[in-house]
Amino acid sequence: MHWARGITPAGETITGVIIKDTLEPRAALGADKVIGAPISLADLTLLPPVVPGKFIGLWNNFKAAAEKNGHEHPAHPLYFLKPDSALSGPGATVAIPQSAGRVVFEGELGIVIGKTCKDITPAAAQDAILGYTCVNDFTSLGVLFADPSFPQWTRSKGFDGFGVIGPVIATDVDWRDLTIRVLVNERERQSYPANDMILSPPEIVSLLSQDMTLNPGDVIACGTSLGAAPVKAGMEVVVVIEGIGELSVVMG
């Protein structure tokens, strides 16, 4: 099942399930209740498939990147939070502010929470995951280490539009079978297997739930691996995960 969110020509925002070439409106994300007739996808402008209350991003969660950079494997997620104004979706134009300096793309797999959870086990965490989406976690390297006394994770990853998710939430994929790819101007720049994660999605959700209550719609970006690189205005950046879709933006 693929969940999506779109806006009609009349300006109405719809959340629902994709059935063939239509979106079947549902009462809420993850709900069974149908609340209207299917709407052609051709008549909708796709939005981020969810507006997360918390947008959490992980760092150093892939073995290949950790080995190359000489990092130890973390026993607990190393994470930051993106502000709500960083959210953007399919087809967006992501502006690179002058103050951001050098900006890199980071193609990632995103976990979408489906049930409220606190202090849960990995087994229970698996049941709390609604599905998975594509994420592009843009980062300003110029800002991140500009002050040697304080790495600026929030500022460097929190510019408007720097948290791209979509195009859908897939509920019927096995994360272990997925490959995260990034194309820049149609050239492949990143490709790595999700099963190279240090902490798996159920482990991530379980451990984060010990720090904070996770709520339906929260998004957790699982971190990136090798290949993240700088982008410039005018470039098209596409995150591709087979079984989920293609998440394209243009840099402004």
N, C-alpha and C positions, 0 to 999 in steps of 0.2 A: 504494500500500500504506500502511495506517495501523497503526502500532505503538502498543500501549497496555499499561498495567500496572494490575493490580487485585488486590483481596484478596477471597477467598471467604468465605462464612459460617463456614467452619471455621478461618479465620485464615491460609490459605495464600496467599502472594503469587505471582501469575502474571504473566509477561511474554510477550506474543505478538502475533499479527497479527489484526486485526478482519476477520472474514469474515461478511458479512451481519449478523446480530444476535448473533454469538458471538465469543469470543476464542480463537484457536487457540494453545495454549501452545507456545513455542519454547525451545530450550536456553539462549538468551541473546539480548540485544538485537542484532538484525541477523542472527541465525543462521537457516539453512535447516532445521535439524533440528527436527522436530515431536516433542514429548515427552508428548503426551496428547490426550485427546478434547476437542473444542471445548466451551467453557463459555458459557452464555448470559450476555450482558452484563447482563441484568436481575438476575442472581444475584451480580454483582460490584460492589464499591465501587471506583470508579476512583481511582487514586493518581497522583502525578506520573509521567509515562511513563518517566522515567529518574531515577536518583539520580546526579547528576554528581559526578565527582571534583573538577572545577573548574567553578565557576559564574562566568563572566566577563561583565561588563556594559560596554557602550560609552557614551561621552558625546560629544555634538557630532558626530553622523554623518548628519545630514539637512540638505540644502541649505536648505530653507525656514526651518527653525529657526535655522540658522547665520546666514542673511541677516537675519532679524528681530533677532537678538541681537548682531549685529556681530562674529561670530566668523569667523576664518579657517578654511579647510578643512584639516583635519589630513592630513598625509602618512602618518601611522602611527596605528593605533587608540589613542584615549585611553580607558583602561579602569580598572576596579576589580574586586575580587573579593568575592563574597558568601559568607558561611560556610555550611556544610552545614545548620546549624540554621535558616537562613532559608528553606529549601525548603518549599513547600506546593503543593497541587494542586487539582483541580476540586472545587468544593463546600466548600472549607475556610472556616473562620471565621478571619479575620486580625485579631488584637487590635492596637489602637493603644495602646501603652504611654503612660502619663502623661508620661514623660520625653521622648517623641518630639515632642510639640508638633504643629505642622501637618504633616500627611502628604498627599502627592499620589500619584495613580496614574500609571503610565507604561505604556501599552500598547505592546508591542514584538513584533517577529518574532525567534524564537530559532533559532539554528543548533545542530544536534546532530551531534557528531563521530562518525564510524563507523569510522575507522582511525587508528592511531597515526601521528602525523606530526611531523616536525622539519625546519626549513629547507626547506620545499617551495615550489614555484612555484604561482602561481594556478591553472594548469591541473591540477596534481596535487591542489591543494586542493579543486577541484570534485569530484574522485573520492573525497576523504576525508570529504565531507559525507554523513551518512546521510540526513538530512531536516530538516524544519522544524517548529517548534511555536509555540504562543502563549506569551507571557511578560507578566506584570504585575510591573514593577520598582518596588515601592513605595519611597518616599523620604521621610525626615523632613527637611523644609526647616528646621525649628527647630533641628535638630542640625547640619546640614551646614555652616552658616556661623556657628555659635555662637561659635567661637573664631577671631578674625580672623587669628591666626598660622598656622592649620592647618585647611584644609577637611577635614571628617571624612567622607569618602566611605564608608569601610567601616562606621563606626558608623551613619551615617544610612540606609544601605541594608541593614544586617545584622540588624535586629531579627527575632525569630522570625516566620516566615511571610511575610516581605517579598519573597520570590522565588518567585512563583507560575508554574508551567509546566503545560502540558497543552492540551486533554485527551488529545491523541495526538501522535505524530510522523508527519508525512506525508512520504513519500519520493518522491511522483510529482507535486509541484507545482513550478512555475517561479516563483521568488521575485519576478521582475520583474512578474508578473501580479497580485500580491497587494496587498490594501488592508487596513491595520490599523485597526480601529474599536474604540472603547470606549463602552459604554453604562453610565450610572450611574442606577440606578432607572429603567431602560428609556429614558432620554433619551440620545441620542447626544452625546458630549462630545469625542470625538477621532475623526478619520478622515483618513488620509494614505496615499499610495502608497509601497510598498516601493521602487519604482524611483527614488525621490528620494534614495536613499542616496548619501553621498559616497564611501565605500569599500564595494564590493560584498562579498557573502559570501565568494567565493573569495579576494578581496584581503585581507579580514579574517583568514581562516584562514591564508593564506600569511604575512602579516606577524606575526601572533601566534606562529606556529610558529618564527619567528626569535628570539623571546624565551623560549619555553618549549615543551616537548614537549606536544602535545595528544593526549589518549587517548580511546578509544571511550567514549561517554557524556558527555563534557564538553559543557557548554552555553554558548553565547555569545549574549547578548542584544544585538541589533544597534543599540540606542539608540532614542530616541523622537523625535517631531517636535512640532509645535504642538498645543496643546490640553490638555496635562497640567494637572490641577486638584486642589484639596484634596478629601478625603473625610472623612466622619465616621462614628462608630459607627452601625450599623443600615443603612447604605447597601449595596446590591448593586452590585458592579462586575463587568462582563462584557467581556472582550477577545474580539473576534470577527474571525476571519480565514477567509474563505470558502475551502474546500478543506482546512482544518485543523479548524475547529470553533469552539465557544464555551467560554471558560474563565471560569467564574463563581465569585466568592467573596463573602462577606458580611463587612463590617467589624464587629469586636466592640469 
